Amino acid sequence: MPSKPLGAKNVGGIISRERHAMKVADVMTENPSTIEPNDTIGQADEIMNQEDIRQLPVVEGTELVGIITDRDIRSFLSGRLFGTPEEREKAMNTKVASVMTSKPVSLSPDDELRDALELLIEEKVGGIPVVDEEERLVGIITYVDMLRHFLERWQGE
């Protein structure tokens, strides 16, 4: 248990000290799980549940074309009444392309960590795909990645 509270001021201090040293590539999850636009939201939901993640980049080949989140799936399903299991199954067979966010905001591995955190907050998202110069997916950076990083830094002080 920490001997003193860890507040926003402490987080800001860590970010400021690391601003020039830390890049998105230092904290991101490399080679994240992905899904394709023609896969189903049922498949996306299964991957997210199995891997305990909340967002999946959507790719065609290696190119990022979208992102689907657990929130997208819940929103899609919440507007439907399922009288039978077959109706729910039909909804779960909806293509990812129909529910995903197309052309999501993304980051470069060389972007500064502080900019990534600001973008997560500004966009109100839990994760942002990381792409190279050719828009190929190389990773994802999430709140969990950030929190793990800050926890490791605090434990090292």
N, C-alpha and C positions, 0 to 999 in steps of 0.2 A: 504494500500500500504506500502511495507517495507520501512524503513527509510534508509537502506543501501542495496546495491546489494547483492544477495545471489549467490555466485559463487562456483566453484568447491572446492576451499579451505575450504569454510564453510561446504560443504557436507562432505569432508574428515574429518574435525574436529568432526562432529557429529558421523560419522561412527567410528572413532578412539575411542571416548569417550565411545561408546556403544559396541564396538567390543566384549567384554567379557560378557556383560550382555544380549545383544539382540540375540535371536535365530530366525530361520525361523518360528517356531511355534508362535512367538509373533506377526508376521506381516502377515502371509499367510491367504488366504481365505480358510476356512475349508469347507469340503463337497461340492466341486465345482460341477457344472453341468457336466455330462459326456455323452458319446455316445458309442455305441458298434460297433465293426468292420463290422457287417452285416447291420447296418443302412445305409442310403443313405447320400450322400453329401448334398442333398436338405434338409434333416432333420437337419444335422449339421449346415447348413447355416441358417435355420429358428431359431434354438436355439440361435446361436450367435447373430442374429439380434434382437430377442426378449429380450435377456438378456444383450445386448450391451457389448458383450465380443468378444475377438479376437482369442481365442484358447479353444479347448475342449479336455480334456484327453479322451483317448479311453480305455475302460475297458472291460474285460471279467469277469463277476462277480464283484469282488472288485479288481482284479489284473490289474495293469497298463500294457497295451500292445502297446500303441502308443499315438500320439497326432495329432490332425488336427487343422489347423489354417485357418483364412480367407484368408491368402496369398496362402496357399496350394490350396484352392478352386479356387481362382482367376487365379492362374497359370494353373491349370487343364483346366478351361473353356476358357482361353485366346487362347489356341492353337486350338480351334474348331470354325468352321463357322456354324452358325445355320440358315438354310434356312427356317425352319418352327418352330413354337412353339413346335411341337412334338419332333423335334431333340434336342431342349434345354431340354425338360422334360426328354428325354432318358438320356442325359448327367447327369442331376441332380439325376437320379436314380442309378448312379454309387455307388458302395459300398465304405464306408469310408475306408475299408482295402486297397483299390486300390490307395488311395491318401494320407493316413496318413504317418507320420514318425513313423516307428516301433522302439521299444526299445529306447525311447527318454532319454536324460539326465534327471536325477532326483536328488532331494535333500531329506535329512532327516529332520524331524522337529527339531532335535537337532543341525543341522548345523548352523554355525554363519551367521548372517545377511550379514556381509561383504563378506563372501565367496559366498553367493547367488548373491549379486550384481555383483561381479567379474564374476561369471558364466553367468549371463544374458548378460553381455557385451561381454565376450569371445565367447559365442555361437551365439550371434546376434539374440536372441529370445526375445519375449515379455513376456513369462511366462515359468515357470518350474514346473512340477508336483512334489508334495511332497509325499513320500511313507514311510511306516514303514518297519520294518525288513523283513517282508514277501512279500514286493513289493505291498502291498495293498495301494491304493490311499487314502490319508488322507487330501489332500489339494492341492493348487496351489499358487505359489508366482509370482506376476507379477510386471512390472514396476509401474503400478497404485498403487498396494499395497505399494511399496517402497516410491513413491512420497507422498502418503497420510501420511505415517508414518513420513517422514521428515518434511512435512508441519505442522503436529501436534507438532512435536518437536520444530520447529522454532517459532511457535505461542506461545509455552509455555515458551520460553526464555525471 
